[in-house]
């Protein structure tokens, strides 16, 4: 992006920051951390300043909420620093957009108890699916271990909300 002309990015700014905010809000630490690295780049910060009227409604509510609630202390500190940078760029625009009730992206921020509830619901759906399949074929074997009870389920991201649907 350093060699890109900023005006060529203009039609893609909202999509770029929508994707970026989804990555930042990811419960997967490495995904969030790598997404935050964009803000270490001066050219990227100049994009933030130049297109702030489009970017702030996307970023500010999510960053503000995550800066208070993220489960990882170092990332929480980085989010706090980004929150301060955005506040310094335009204090009035920041305050106008900080309210999470006006954000269509705040759904990305989930607390651990919400994620656990979602996981329980998903497990119940899989159990029902397996029961129905066994009615049809009693010898059926589960070849893909989606269950949290299985060792793979605990380590493949299926049990912690890390699956991303790319639109």
C-alpha positions in Angstrom: 0.0 0.0 0.0 3.0 2.3 0.4 3.4 2.7 -3.3 -0.3 3.1 -4.0 -1.8 6.4 -5.0 -4.3 7.3 -2.3 -6.9 8.4 -4.8 -7.0 4.9 -6.3 -8.0 3.5 -2.9 -11.0 5.8 -2.5 -13.6 3.5 -4.0 -12.3 0.7 -1.7 -11.9 2.6 1.6 -15.1 1.4 3.2 -14.6 -2.3 2.2 -11.0 -2.1 3.3 -11.9 -0.8 6.8 -14.9 -3.1 7.1 -12.6 -6.1 6.6 -9.9 -4.5 8.9 -12.4 -4.0 11.7 -13.6 -7.6 11.4 -10.0 -8.7 11.8 -9.3 -6.4 14.7 -12.5 -7.7 16.5 -11.5 -11.3 15.9 -11.2 -13.4 19.0 -8.1 -14.9 17.5 -5.1 -13.0 19.0 -2.8 -13.3 15.9 -5.5 -12.1 13.5 -6.2 -9.0 15.7 -2.5 -8.3 16.3 -1.6 -8.4 12.6 -4.5 -6.2 11.7 -3.4 -3.7 14.3 0.0 -3.6 12.6 -1.5 -1.5 9.8 -1.7 1.4 12.1 2.0 1.4 12.6 2.4 2.5 9.0 2.6 6.3 8.3 0.9 6.0 4.9 -1.9 4.0 6.4 -2.4 6.6 9.1 -2.5 9.3 6.4 -5.3 7.3 4.8 -7.1 7.3 8.2 -6.7 11.1 8.4 -7.8 11.8 4.8 -10.9 9.6 4.8 -11.8 10.0 8.5 -15.5 10.8 7.7 -15.9 7.4 6.1 -13.6 5.4 8.4 -14.5 6.7 11.8 -18.1 5.4 11.8 -16.7 1.9 11.0 -13.7 1.9 13.4 -14.4 4.2 16.4 -17.2 2.3 18.2 -15.5 -1.1 17.8 -12.0 0.2 18.8 -13.4 2.1 21.8 -15.3 -1.0 23.0 -12.4 -3.4 22.5 -10.0 -1.0 24.2 -12.1 -1.5 27.4 -13.0 -5.2 27.1 -10.4 -7.1 25.0 -9.3 -10.3 26.8 -5.6 -9.8 26.0 -3.8 -7.0 27.9 -1.2 -6.1 25.3 -3.7 -5.9 22.5 -6.0 -3.9 24.8 -3.2 -1.5 25.3 -2.6 -1.2 21.5 -6.3 -0.6 21.0 -6.2 2.1 23.7 -3.3 3.8 21.8 -5.3 3.6 18.5 -8.3 5.0 20.3 -6.2 8.0 21.4 -4.7 8.4 17.9 -8.2 8.6 16.4 -9.3 11.0 19.1 -6.3 13.2 18.3 -7.1 13.1 14.6 -10.5 14.7 15.1 -11.9 14.9 18.6 -15.4 16.0 17.5 -15.8 13.3 14.9 -14.5 10.8 17.4 -17.1 11.7 20.0 -19.8 11.7 17.4 -19.0 8.1 16.5 -18.0 6.6 19.8 -21.5 5.5 20.7 -21.7 1.7 20.1 -25.5 1.9 19.8 -25.1 3.7 16.4 -22.7 1.2 15.0 -23.6 -1.6 12.6 -20.2 -3.3 13.4 -20.5 -3.5 17.1 -21.9 -7.0 16.7 -18.3 -8.1 16.1 -17.4 -7.4 19.7 -18.5 -10.4 21.7 -17.6 -11.2 25.3 -16.4 -14.7 26.2 -19.8 -15.7 27.8 -21.6 -14.8 24.5 -19.1 -16.9 22.6 -19.6 -19.8 25.0 -23.4 -19.6 24.5 -23.0 -19.6 20.8 -20.7 -22.7 21.0 -23.3 -24.6 23.1 -26.0 -23.8 20.6 -23.7 -25.0 17.7 -22.9 -28.2 19.6 -26.6 -28.9 20.1 -27.2 -28.4 16.4 -24.4 -30.8 15.5 -25.7 -33.4 18.0 -29.2 -33.2 16.5 -27.7 -33.5 13.0 -25.7 -36.6 14.0 -28.8 -38.2 15.6 -30.8 -37.7 12.5 -28.1 -39.1 10.3 -27.8 -42.2 12.5 -31.5 -42.8 12.2 -30.9 -43.1 8.4 -27.6 -45.1 8.8 -26.8 -46.7 12.2 -23.3 -47.5 11.0 -22.5 -43.9 10.2 -19.1 -42.6 11.3 -18.3 -39.0 11.9 -15.3 -38.3 9.7 -15.0 -34.5 10.5 -14.7 -33.9 14.2 -16.7 -30.7 14.7 -17.5 -31.6 18.3 -15.9 -29.6 21.1 -15.5 -32.9 22.9 -13.0 -34.1 20.3 -9.4 -33.1 20.6 -9.4 -31.5 17.1 -12.4 -29.4 18.0 -10.5 -27.7 20.8 -7.6 -26.6 18.6 -8.9 -25.9 15.1 -10.8 -22.7 15.7 -14.2 -24.2 15.3 -15.0 -23.9 18.9 -14.0 -20.2 19.5 -15.7 -18.2 16.8 -12.6 -17.9 14.6 -14.2 -19.0 11.4 -14.6 -16.0 9.1 -17.1 -15.9 6.2 -15.7 -13.7 3.5 -18.4 -11.9 1.6 
